[in-house]
Amino acid sequence: MAFEKRERSEDRGERGERKFSGRGKKGGKRRKVCYFTVNKIKHIDYKDIETLKKFISERGKILPRRVTGTSAKYQRALTIAIKRSRQICLLPYTTE
């Protein structure tokens, strides 16, 4: 049994081209830069609550690299720092 790929008429323009929702021919999404590399921060301190809060969602979850743009090295250190500060009650596990 062969399955056919059906194209909707709404997805096509007047001439039958496909519509793309992007930034056009000249570019895609802008690449995010690592906060710690730009600001030349070598060590992430678990007691620095203001910095750590930038990398936590409203619900208290640690934001992933693809959202924040941090490098892998600093994301690992950031995760450890957030978990340490949660353990000694500087940061909440969840926000209500």
MIDREN-927479 format. One line per 4 residues: their letters; for each residue x, y, z of N, C-alpha, C, O. Coordinates in Angstrom, 3 decimals, m for minus. Atoms other than C-alpha are relative to their C-alpha. Layout:
<atoms>
A> X,Y,Z,X,Y,Z,X,Y,Z,X,Y,Z  ... $
</atoms>
This chain:
<atoms>
MAFE> 0.830,m1.183,0.000,0.000,0.000,0.000,0.870,1.241,0.000,1.721,1.402,0.875  m0.802,m1.218,0.098,1.481,3.292,m1.019,m0.783,1.169,0.567,m1.973,1.340,0.304  0.621,m1.182,m0.579,0.778,6.433,0.908,0.439,1.217,m0.803,1.609,1.357,m1.156  m0.315,m1.206,0.749,0.600,9.709,m0.918,0.148,1.171,0.963,m0.578,1.285,1.951 $
KRER> m0.190,m1.203,m0.790,1.878,12.931,0.526,m0.907,1.076,m0.583,m0.734,1.499,m1.726  0.971,m0.985,0.483,m0.944,15.419,0.242,0.411,1.398,0.426,0.797,1.617,1.574  m0.286,m1.401,m0.273,m0.327,19.122,0.052,m1.324,0.750,0.108,m2.210,0.599,m0.734  1.218,m0.801,m0.138,m2.984,21.458,1.314,0.095,1.222,m0.891,1.170,1.791,m1.083 $
SEDR> 0.007,m1.176,0.871,m4.012,24.239,m0.976,0.271,1.278,0.793,0.739,2.269,0.233  m0.247,m1.178,m0.824,m3.788,26.674,1.958,1.493,0.239,0.209,1.916,1.375,0.419  m1.430,m0.125,m0.205,m0.057,25.959,2.314,0.720,0.542,m1.226,1.897,0.892,m1.140  m0.616,m0.436,1.245,0.612,27.012,m1.268,m0.450,1.411,m0.360,m1.566,1.808,m0.023 $
GERG> 0.336,m1.345,0.453,0.669,30.519,m2.753,m0.757,m0.060,m1.320,m1.305,m1.102,m1.681  0.703,m0.065,1.284,m0.820,31.635,m6.070,0.617,m0.932,m1.033,m0.089,m1.606,m1.783  m0.692,0.799,1.009,1.819,29.879,m8.140,0.314,m1.410,0.486,0.873,m2.206,m0.269  m0.255,1.329,m0.517,2.053,26.824,m5.935,1.266,m0.104,0.837,1.688,m1.211,1.169 $
ERKF> m1.185,0.058,m0.837,5.139,27.821,m3.903,m0.424,m0.233,1.445,m1.559,0.024,1.846  0.256,0.191,m1.422,5.399,26.912,m0.302,0.315,1.283,0.745,1.193,2.049,0.347  m0.246,m1.168,m0.838,5.239,29.587,2.359,0.921,m0.424,1.142,0.687,m1.444,1.791  m0.907,0.275,m1.100,8.096,29.661,4.835,m0.079,1.141,1.000,m0.110,2.316,0.634 $
SGRG> 0.035,m1.040,m1.033,7.950,31.471,8.118,1.383,0.082,0.624,1.663,m0.593,1.615  m1.354,m0.181,m0.506,11.539,32.547,8.677,0.365,1.465,m0.064,m0.505,2.323,m0.208  m0.446,m1.386,0.065,13.608,35.682,8.651,0.393,0.391,m1.415,0.971,1.457,m1.628  m0.290,m0.343,1.377,13.986,35.580,4.914,1.289,m0.629,m0.487,1.833,m1.536,0.141 $
KKGG> m1.185,0.571,0.627,16.938,34.877,2.671,1.291,0.371,0.732,2.268,m0.378,0.688  m1.254,m0.525,m0.540,19.489,36.904,4.603,0.373,m0.514,1.382,1.452,m0.185,1.874  m0.418,0.458,m1.317,19.455,35.158,7.932,m1.041,m0.848,0.690,m2.210,m0.879,0.306  0.868,0.816,m0.822,17.991,32.822,10.449,m0.075,0.605,1.387,m0.082,1.825,1.551 $
KRRK> 0.032,m0.487,m1.363,17.830,33.051,14.183,1.379,0.487,0.413,2.396,m0.048,m0.030  m1.265,m0.549,m0.467,20.498,35.079,15.891,0.592,m0.934,1.045,m0.116,m1.402,1.937  m0.674,0.902,m0.912,23.038,32.978,17.742,0.164,0.660,1.369,0.571,1.818,1.468  m0.137,m0.524,m1.351,23.018,33.416,21.504,1.434,m0.183,0.470,2.103,m1.149,0.100 $
VCYF> m1.360,0.074,m0.526,26.267,34.077,23.303,m0.048,m0.369,1.479,m1.030,m0.106,2.173  m0.090,0.438,m1.388,27.383,32.661,26.627,0.161,1.215,0.916,1.063,2.029,0.720  m0.014,m1.107,m0.961,26.700,35.098,29.481,1.316,0.031,0.770,1.868,1.103,1.015  m1.201,0.085,m0.831,29.719,33.874,31.462,1.267,0.293,m0.797,2.217,0.870,m0.267 $
TVNK> m1.158,m0.285,0.851,32.161,34.059,28.549,0.083,1.490,m0.319,1.167,2.071,m0.281  0.034,m1.424,0.346,31.086,37.588,27.574,0.417,0.858,1.189,1.178,1.813,1.032  m0.306,m0.784,m1.204,31.320,38.898,31.141,1.280,m0.448,0.702,1.610,0.067,1.771  m1.280,0.510,m0.518,34.604,36.985,31.769,m0.119,m0.508,1.435,0.725,m0.218,2.283 $
IKHI> 0.204,0.611,m1.314,33.214,35.100,34.774,0.620,m1.392,m0.044,0.187,m2.245,m0.820  m0.712,1.285,m0.007,35.551,32.195,35.561,m0.673,m1.019,0.919,m0.715,m2.212,0.616  0.571,0.896,m1.009,33.783,30.764,38.610,m1.446,0.419,0.285,m1.729,1.593,0.521  1.409,m0.274,m0.314,30.032,30.489,39.184,m0.197,m0.300,1.480,m0.017,m1.432,1.929 $
DYKD> 0.148,0.128,m1.449,29.317,31.088,42.857,m1.441,m0.359,0.333,m2.373,0.280,m0.155  1.351,0.422,m0.389,26.344,29.294,44.403,m0.673,1.001,0.933,m1.885,0.929,1.137  0.566,m1.017,m0.891,25.866,32.242,46.795,m0.471,1.242,m0.744,m1.119,2.111,m0.160  0.408,m1.144,0.821,25.311,34.715,43.939,m1.398,m0.258,m0.563,m1.541,m0.741,m1.687 $
IETL> 1.389,0.334,0.325,21.514,34.442,43.824,m0.503,0.773,m1.218,m1.234,0.228,m2.045  0.494,m0.827,1.114,20.905,37.301,41.384,0.431,m0.556,m1.349,m0.354,m0.542,m2.298  m0.472,0.588,1.254,23.025,35.674,38.678,m0.713,m1.316,m0.270,m1.110,m1.584,m1.404  0.632,1.312,0.176,21.515,32.234,39.248,m1.474,0.120,m0.390,m1.993,m0.727,m1.118 $
KKFI> 1.422,m0.175,0.315,17.946,33.567,39.021,m0.248,0.267,m1.487,m1.343,0.014,m1.989  0.142,m0.250,1.439,18.565,34.593,35.396,m0.128,m1.291,m0.794,m0.627,m1.288,m1.919  m0.025,1.276,0.699,18.913,30.923,34.490,m1.018,m0.983,0.545,m0.909,m2.188,0.319  1.070,0.829,m0.544,15.824,29.630,36.307,m1.326,0.523,m0.532,m1.539,1.734,m0.597 $
SERG> 1.307,m0.406,0.525,12.302,29.650,34.871,m0.897,0.503,1.125,m0.522,0.478,2.297  0.960,m0.497,m0.988,9.254,31.107,36.604,m0.440,m1.101,0.954,m0.774,m0.837,2.109  0.424,1.143,m0.812,8.394,27.644,37.886,1.132,m0.611,0.807,0.916,m1.570,1.548  m1.128,0.482,m0.793,11.869,27.098,39.349,0.862,m1.023,m0.703,1.753,m1.600,m0.078 $
KILP> m0.793,0.983,0.737,13.292,24.845,36.628,1.250,0.667,m0.576,1.250,1.864,m0.863  m1.228,m0.494,0.613,16.818,25.228,35.275,m0.224,0.080,m1.501,m0.629,m0.899,m2.126  0.214,m0.182,1.432,16.644,26.659,31.764,1.082,m0.718,m0.806,2.246,m0.710,m0.404  m0.981,0.732,0.804,18.352,24.593,29.030,0.928,0.933,m0.782,0.673,2.131,m0.903 $
RRVT> m0.998,m0.761,0.757,21.349,25.714,26.970,m0.577,0.655,m1.234,m0.200,1.777,m1.573  0.551,m0.553,1.242,19.312,26.243,23.818,m0.831,1.244,0.258,m1.044,2.043,m0.654  0.772,m1.198,m0.354,17.237,28.862,25.659,0.931,1.117,0.467,0.787,2.266,0.049  m0.859,m1.023,m0.592,19.982,30.663,27.586,1.216,0.328,m0.848,1.703,1.457,m0.809 $
GTSA> m1.170,m0.241,0.835,22.867,30.273,25.140,1.323,m0.214,0.705,2.369,0.119,0.148  m1.259,0.236,m0.711,25.441,29.279,27.759,0.747,m1.172,m0.633,0.144,m2.054,m1.244  m0.805,1.092,0.538,28.311,27.022,26.745,m0.154,m1.231,0.893,m0.639,m1.134,2.020  0.176,1.257,m0.727,28.396,23.382,27.852,0.766,0.000,1.328,0.281,m0.495,2.346 $
KYQR> m0.841,m0.060,m1.201,31.192,24.001,30.341,m0.695,0.780,1.111,m0.759,0.323,2.252  0.643,m0.839,m1.006,29.341,26.782,32.127,m1.394,m0.490,0.354,m1.864,m0.226,1.461  1.314,0.562,m0.322,25.959,25.029,31.909,0.138,m1.075,1.082,m0.686,m1.153,1.992  m0.233,1.018,m1.031,27.373,22.111,33.919,0.305,0.647,1.347,m0.225,0.224,2.375 $
ALTI> m0.336,m0.693,m1.244,28.865,24.475,36.508,m1.212,0.739,0.562,m1.401,0.800,1.777  1.213,m0.713,m0.409,25.628,26.483,36.599,m0.992,m0.952,0.666,m1.601,m0.614,1.681  0.912,1.001,m0.561,23.570,23.354,37.257,0.435,m0.399,1.402,m0.391,m0.503,2.309  m0.526,0.371,m1.323,25.819,22.362,40.155,m0.214,1.137,0.991,m0.601,0.892,2.134 $
AIKR> 0.169,m1.155,m0.891,25.682,25.891,41.618,m1.460,0.182,0.406,m1.747,0.484,1.564  1.426,m0.137,m0.308,21.872,26.028,41.389,m0.438,m1.086,0.975,m1.184,m0.814,1.916  0.373,1.106,m0.897,21.522,22.613,43.040,0.570,0.202,1.404,m0.085,m0.123,2.395  m0.589,m0.284,m1.322,23.895,23.634,45.850,m0.773,1.083,0.727,m1.041,0.960,1.922 $
SRQI> 0.723,m1.085,m0.657,22.039,26.860,46.528,m1.415,m0.420,0.392,m1.968,0.099,1.361  1.307,0.540,m0.395,18.734,24.971,46.574,0.129,m0.823,1.270,m0.739,m0.779,2.143  m0.183,0.891,m1.132,20.139,22.504,49.073,0.145,0.758,1.315,m0.303,0.284,2.359  m0.143,m0.784,m1.233,21.046,25.210,51.575,m1.052,1.114,0.082,m0.897,2.068,0.845 $
CLLP> 1.194,m0.852,m0.046,17.753,27.048,50.926,0.237,1.450,m0.410,m0.457,2.345,0.073  m0.154,m1.345,0.548,19.093,30.086,49.102,m0.950,0.203,m1.178,m1.440,1.309,m1.409  0.953,m0.013,1.115,16.937,29.234,46.076,m1.094,m1.013,0.285,m0.821,m2.062,0.870  1.073,0.976,m0.205,13.537,27.535,46.166,0.041,m1.094,m1.072,0.520,m0.872,m2.184 $
YTTE> 0.110,1.076,0.986,12.960,24.190,44.461,m1.109,0.317,m0.998,m0.956,0.095,m2.199  1.105,m0.417,0.865,9.648,25.437,43.097,m0.499,1.355,0.478,m0.321,1.723,1.640  0.612,m1.274,m0.386,7.915,28.796,43.059,m1.501,m0.132,m0.115,m2.014,m0.792,m1.018  1.461,0.093,0.022,4.263,29.196,43.833,m0.610,1.375,m0.123,m1.833,1.506,m0.158 $
</atoms>
